[in-house]
Structures are given as structure tokens and as C-alpha cells.
Amino acid sequence: MSQTDDSQGPGQGHAPLIEHLVELRSRLLRAVIAILIIFLGLYAFANDIYAFVAEPLMALLPEGSQMIATEVASPFLAPFKLTLVVAVFIAVPFVLHQAWAFIAPGLYDNEKALALPLLASSVALFYAGAAFAYYVVFPLLFQFFTQTGPENVAVMTDINQYLNFVLKLFFAFGVAFEIPIATFLLILTGATTAESLAKKRPYVVLGCFVIGMLMTPPDVVSQSLLAVPMYLLYEVGLLFGRLVRRKREKDAADGEA
């Protein structure tokens, strides 16, 4: 290259990268601050939040039964941990907004038009999955567990073990409800076709039950409660993928005409 190019020095060439890193740090810092602010606002209600999450089990326990803490610090750590998770859960839209603000300048207009609805729908679906777990799965699951045990065994669940159990299910159902987005993107990007995915239905059904077995307790009830919605959501993704592909093909044909 010419001396004019060399005279610019290495610093100028690296400036865009440094600017991106500075902006990324700023976005991450904002996300962390938002989570911290929400956490501080919720911490006074930590015990109430835990009581709300424990309600599906407590409602089914025999009268006089209660949860227990088998570790010294559990009465403090379990509500603390749950409140922090709830703060992250609430802050997800703001965190994704920061991620969107960081990557949006590098996207084309048509990509922005598609990415924003996908981000919004993915957040809504994750929340829907968590709500489905709490209002539908937990009552059925805990009723099954509390009624199938021997009569002379008192159900006294440790608060920390219960929290780990329900957080795992919240995450599993939240992720499972993202299946329509994943299916839609596979079809939209041309990685596969709706017809090809439709032919793989038997494998998808088997995969849903295997995932349900791995991500839920070892019983057919909880496995089915995760596997069946996963398959139905897969069909929803196929439906929307077909509709969008047909619309794009029609628009392309009209443009050629």
C-alpha cells in the first residue's frame, strides 16, 4: 500500500473495533445495573416471592405439613437466589433491547423488520412457557407426586431442593416454547423446507419424548407434559414457516411479472 495509507498508523485501523468493545461494555453494564435495580426493589419481598413459587406444592400438602430447611443458610439463600432469578427474568426485555441496540446498526432494513418481531415473540414464548409450567404442569405434577407415595410417609420438601427443581422446569418449558421460532428460522433461511420437516414427524415425536425424559423428573406424567406441547409448538412453527415462504415466493413471482 502507499505511504499515505501507512501514515495513518495502526491505531486508526483498530478504532472501530475498540469503539465496538466500548459500546458492548456499556450495554452489558446497563443490563447488569437494570438487573441489580430490579433485584434491590424485589428483595424486600423475597419471602413472599418464594411463597408464591411454592404455592403449587403447598396447596397439595396435607394439613399441618410444611417445607423444611436442611441447611443452616437455606432460609436466607433460597429466597435470595429466587429473587435474583426473578430479577433476571423481569429484565430480559431490557437486556434483549440492549443486545438489539448493539447489533441493529449492522443489519439491513429487511433484517431489522424480521429480527425485531422474532425477538419480541421469543421473549413472549419464554414467558408463556414459564407460565404454563407454573399454572398447568406444577399442579398436575405435584398432585401426582404427593398422592402416589406411601401413606405413612410425610412429605416435607427441602426449600432449596424444591427451588432447584422448579427452576429447572421453568427453564425447560421456557426453552421448549422457543421451538416455533427455531422451526420458523430453519424454514425461512432455507436451511430446510417445511415439507422436509413434515416428513420427519416420527423422529420429532421421539425426540420430544427423549428431551422430556432428560429435562423432567423420571415419570411419564411430567415427560408427557413437556413432550406434547413441544410437538404442538413444532407444528405451529411449520405452519408459520409455510405461510411466510409462500408469501415470499408470491412476492418474488409478482416482482418478476
C-alpha positions in Angstrom: 0.0 0.0 0.0 1.1 3.6 -0.3 2.8 5.6 2.3 -0.3 7.7 2.8 -2.1 4.6 4.0 0.8 3.6 6.2 1.0 7.1 7.8 -2.5 6.6 9.3 -0.9 4.3 11.9 -2.3 1.1 13.4 -4.4 2.9 16.0 -6.9 4.2 13.4 -7.4 0.8 11.9 -8.3 -0.6 15.3 -10.5 2.3 16.3 -13.8 0.7 15.1 -13.1 -2.5 17.0 -12.3 -0.5 20.1 -15.4 1.5 19.7 -17.5 -1.7 19.4 -15.9 -3.1 22.5 -16.5 0.0 24.5 -20.2 0.0 23.4 -20.5 -3.6 24.2 -19.2 -3.0 27.7 -21.6 -0.1 28.1 -24.5 -2.2 27.0 -23.6 -5.1 29.4 -23.1 -2.6 32.2 -26.6 -1.2 31.6 -28.1 -4.7 31.6 -26.3 -5.6 34.9 -27.4 -2.3 36.5 -31.0 -2.9 35.4 -30.9 -6.4 37.0 -29.4 -5.1 40.2 -32.0 -2.3 40.5 -34.9 -4.8 40.0 -33.3 -7.2 42.5 -32.9 -4.5 45.1 -36.5 -3.5 44.6 -37.7 -7.0 44.9 -35.5 -8.2 47.8 -37.9 -6.9 50.5 -40.5 -9.3 49.0 -38.1 -12.3 48.7 -40.0 -14.5 51.2 -43.3 -13.6 49.5 -41.9 -14.5 46.1 -40.7 -17.8 47.4 -44.2 -18.4 49.0 -45.8 -17.7 45.6 -43.5 -20.2 43.8 -44.0 -22.8 46.5 -47.8 -22.4 46.4 -48.5 -25.2 43.8 -46.9 -27.7 46.2 -48.1 -26.2 49.5 -51.7 -26.3 48.3 -51.5 -30.1 47.9 -49.7 -30.9 51.2 -51.8 -32.4 54.0 -53.0 -30.0 56.6 -50.2 -29.2 59.1 -47.4 -30.2 56.7 -44.8 -27.7 55.7 -41.5 -27.3 53.8 -38.2 -27.6 55.7 -34.7 -26.3 55.5 -32.0 -28.9 56.0 -29.1 -26.5 55.7 -28.3 -23.6 58.0 -28.2 -20.9 55.3 -31.1 -22.2 53.2 -33.8 -20.0 54.7 -31.7 -17.0 53.5 -30.1 -18.3 50.4 -33.2 -19.9 48.7 -35.3 -16.7 48.7 -32.2 -14.7 47.8 -31.4 -17.0 44.8 -35.0 -17.0 43.6 -35.3 -13.2 43.8 -32.1 -12.8 41.7 -33.5 -15.2 39.1 -36.8 -13.3 39.1 -34.9 -10.1 38.6 -33.1 -11.5 35.6 -36.4 -12.9 34.3 -38.1 -9.5 34.5 -35.1 -7.7 33.0 -35.0 -10.0 29.9 -36.8 -7.5 27.6 -34.4 -4.7 28.6 -31.4 -7.0 28.2 -32.5 -8.0 24.8 -33.2 -4.4 23.9 -29.5 -3.6 24.7 -28.4 -6.5 22.6 -30.7 -5.3 19.8 -29.3 -1.8 20.0 -25.8 -3.2 19.7 -26.4 -5.4 16.6 -29.1 -3.3 14.9 -26.7 -0.8 13.1 -25.1 -3.7 11.3 -28.4 -5.1 9.9 -30.2 -4.3 6.7 -33.7 -2.9 6.8 -35.4 -6.1 5.8 -33.3 -8.0 8.5 -34.4 -5.5 11.1 -38.0 -5.8 10.1 -37.8 -9.6 10.7 -35.5 -9.7 13.7 -37.5 -7.4 15.9 -40.7 -9.4 15.8 -38.7 -12.6 16.3 -37.1 -11.1 19.4 -40.4 -10.0 20.8 -42.1 -13.3 20.1 -39.2 -15.3 21.6 -39.5 -13.3 24.9 -43.3 -13.8 24.9 -42.9 -17.5 24.2 -40.4 -18.0 27.0 -42.7 -16.2 29.5 -45.6 -18.3 28.2 -43.5 -21.5 28.8 -42.8 -20.5 32.3 -46.4 -19.6 33.0 -47.5 -22.9 31.5 -45.2 -24.7 33.8 -46.5 -22.9 36.9 -50.2 -22.9 36.2 -50.6 -26.2 34.4 -47.6 -28.5 35.0 -46.8 -27.9 38.6 -50.4 -28.6 40.0 -50.6 -31.9 38.0 -47.1 -32.9 38.7 -47.2 -32.2 42.5 -50.6 -33.8 42.8 -49.2 -37.0 41.2 -46.1 -37.0 43.4 -47.9 -36.3 46.7 -50.7 -38.9 46.1 -48.6 -41.8 44.9 -46.3 -42.1 47.9 -46.9 -44.5 50.8 -49.5 -43.3 53.3 -47.1 -43.4 56.3 -44.5 -41.1 54.6 -44.8 -37.4 55.4 -44.0 -35.1 52.5 -41.6 -32.5 53.9 -39.7 -31.0 51.0 -36.4 -29.1 51.5 -36.8 -25.5 50.3 -33.5 -25.4 48.4 -34.2 -28.7 46.7 -37.7 -27.5 45.7 -36.3 -24.3 44.3 -33.7 -26.1 42.2 -36.4 -28.5 40.9 -38.9 -25.7 39.8 -36.2 -23.5 38.3 -35.1 -26.5 36.2 -38.7 -26.9 35.0 -39.2 -23.2 34.4 -36.1 -23.2 32.2 -37.0 -26.4 30.4 -40.5 -25.2 29.5 -39.3 -21.7 28.6 -36.8 -23.1 26.2 -39.3 -25.7 24.8 -41.7 -22.9 23.9 -39.0 -21.4 21.7 -39.4 -24.3 19.2 -41.7 -22.4 16.8 -39.0 -19.7 16.5 -36.3 -22.3 15.8 -38.5 -24.1 13.2 -39.6 -20.9 11.6 -36.0 -19.7 11.2 -34.9 -23.0 9.7 -37.5 -22.7 7.0 -37.1 -19.0 6.5 -33.3 -19.2 6.0 -33.6 -22.1 3.6 -31.7 -24.5 5.8 -34.5 -26.9 5.3 -38.1 -26.9 4.0 -41.5 -27.3 5.6 -42.0 -30.4 3.5 -38.8 -32.0 4.7 -39.5 -31.2 8.3 -43.0 -32.6 8.0 -41.6 -35.9 6.7 -39.5 -36.1 9.9 -42.5 -36.0 12.2 -42.0 -39.5 13.7 -38.4 -38.6 14.6 -39.6 -35.3 16.1 -42.2 -37.0 18.3 -39.5 -39.4 19.5 -37.1 -36.6 20.1 -39.7 -34.6 22.1 -40.2 -37.5 24.4 -36.5 -38.1 24.8 -36.0 -34.4 25.7 -38.9 -34.6 28.0 -37.3 -37.6 29.7 -34.0 -35.8 30.1 -35.3 -32.5 31.3 -38.0 -33.5 33.6 -38.3 -35.9 36.6 -38.3 -39.6 35.7 -42.1 -40.1 35.4 -44.4 -40.4 32.4 -46.6 -37.5 33.5 -44.0 -34.7 33.5 -42.4 -36.2 30.4 -45.7 -36.0 28.5 -46.5 -32.6 29.9 -43.3 -31.3 28.2 -43.2 -33.5 25.1 -46.8 -32.9 23.9 -46.6 -29.1 23.9 -43.1 -29.3 22.3 -44.6 -31.3 19.4 -47.6 -28.9 19.1 -45.3 -25.9 19.0 -43.2 -27.6 16.3 -46.4 -27.9 14.2 -47.1 -24.1 14.8 -43.6 -23.3 13.6 -44.2 -25.4 10.5 -47.4 -23.6 9.8 -45.9 -20.1 10.1 -42.9 -21.2 8.1 -45.1 -22.4 5.2 -47.1 -19.2 5.3 -44.1 -16.9 5.1 -42.3 -18.9 2.4 -45.5 -18.8 0.3 -45.8 -15.1 0.7 -42.1 -14.6 -0.2 -42.5 -16.8 -3.3 -45.6 -14.9 -4.3 -43.9 -11.6 -3.9 -40.9 -12.8 -5.9 -43.2 -14.0 -8.7 -45.1 -10.7 -8.7 -41.8 -8.8 -8.9 -40.7 -10.8 -11.9 -44.0 -10.3 -13.6 
